[in-house]
Amino acid sequence: MERTLVVLAHPHLAASRVNAALADGAREMDGILVHDLYAAYPDLQIDVAREQRLLRDHDHVVLQFPFYWYSAPALLKKWLDEVFEHGFAYGTGGDALRGKTLRVAASVGGGEELYRPGGLNRFPVVDLLRPFDATANLTGMPYLPPFLIHGSHAVDDDELAAYVRRYQAELVTRSGTAPGDQQPVSSAA
Ligand SMILES: Cc1cc2nc3c(=O)[nH]c(=O)nc-3n(C[C@H](O)[C@H](O)[C@H](O)COP(=O)(O)O)c2cc1C
């Protein structure tokens, strides 16, 4: 069975509604490891060798987080800076991630209508996430369309339950899926 690593980065998971529900849904599934970065590294000191072992042991990588300042919470950036190092993720001999898929799963406070030209936030979230797309490209990882929950504060319990089911379905391995085959998930399921 193919294995999926969900790298969860939420600095206040105890106060989270959306990411906590998604993480619980992911944990119910076989072949999926939810790795809570802020729980693993409360002092923010990342064990790079451990993280690289985890990545080597999985076929698919999902970066799950609440959208903070048009990006990911800080520890996920630090994780990328330190774990995706030369000789591991890129450069000479740096092919450890090649062929593993990369996908972002993010809850976004603002509604989709705010994320478009002329809207308050000007750019679609898929565009703001391009650094992840480019990172996937450089590391040889097929980049799958982001799983997005817009208007995360306004999602009611039924919608959240539907999103969790949708997330679980999206997490099911689809080996052979070509990047770009699917549309971003951005409206209530
Ligand atoms: C520090 C911080 C920065 C945030 N930045 C954004 C942002 O740039 N765009 C946005 O739409 N929502 C933003 N939000 C709202 C979060 O995305 C929202 O609280 C989160 O998706 C809720 O998920 P949760 O229930 O898992 O905590 C921000 C929230 C915080 C605390």
The ligand as a Gaussian input file, in Angstrom:
#p B3LYP/6-31G(d) Opt

LIG

0 1
 C       -1.766000      34.962000      12.183000
 C       -2.943000      34.719000      11.281000
 C       -2.851000      35.080000       9.958000
 C       -3.926000      34.841000       9.092000
 N       -3.799000      35.197000       7.777000
 C       -4.819000      34.973000       6.932000
 C       -4.708000      35.326000       5.556000
 O       -3.681000      35.821000       5.078000
 N       -5.772000      35.101000       4.750000
 C       -6.932000      34.541000       5.226000
 O       -7.849000      34.350000       4.427000
 N       -7.055000      34.160000       6.520000
 C       -6.039000      34.360000       7.384000
 N       -6.146000      33.988000       8.694000
 C       -7.329000      33.218000       9.126000
 C       -6.996000      31.713000       9.171000
 O       -6.746000      31.230000       7.866000
 C       -8.140000      30.944000       9.825000
 O       -8.160000      31.348000      11.177000
 C       -7.957000      29.458000       9.731000
 O       -8.138000      29.029000       8.387000
 C       -8.963000      28.714000      10.599000
 O       -8.598000      27.324000      10.632000
 P       -8.623000      26.502000      12.002000
 O      -10.064000      26.354000      12.419000
 O       -7.984000      25.191000      11.689000
 O       -7.828000      27.283000      13.018000
 C       -5.105000      34.228000       9.578000
 C       -5.183000      33.873000      10.932000
 C       -4.121000      34.135000      11.774000
 C       -4.245000      33.750000      13.232000

